[in-house]
Amino acid sequence: MPAASSKCPSVRLTNRAGESEFESLGIINTNFVAKTSVDNGLSKIGKRQTIKAALRLKEMSACENSCWIWPSITQRAYQAAKTIAAVNEVNRSRIVPEYSFLEKTDGDGGAF
């Protein structure tokens, strides 16, 4: 009987982006356009939270054989994705914004 693999071949991990600049000021920002603004990036605490999460993912070998990162389109989520990718040596081409695959295609890559 072959030895069981110690790694699950299809694992999905979810990580919330760290604290935003607005959150650090006590502002609850629900404006979708403002959330994508550079002004809504990670705060100093958010950057520390993201580095901590990236290092934990590295300890878990979460991206050992490479992985894909699907951040939301908010500024802080993309900043977190870049940090996680850098710490885990994931090529930035594997950071795919969440709405990238919504366009319907004809199967050959051409849009309908």
Buried (B, 14 or more C-beta within 10 A) or exposed (E): EEEEEEEEEEEEEEBEBBBBBBBEEEEEBEEEEBBBBEEBBBBEEBBEBBBEBBBBBBEEEBBEEEBEBBBBEBBBBBBBBBBBBEBBEBEEEBBEBEEEEEEEEEEEEEEE
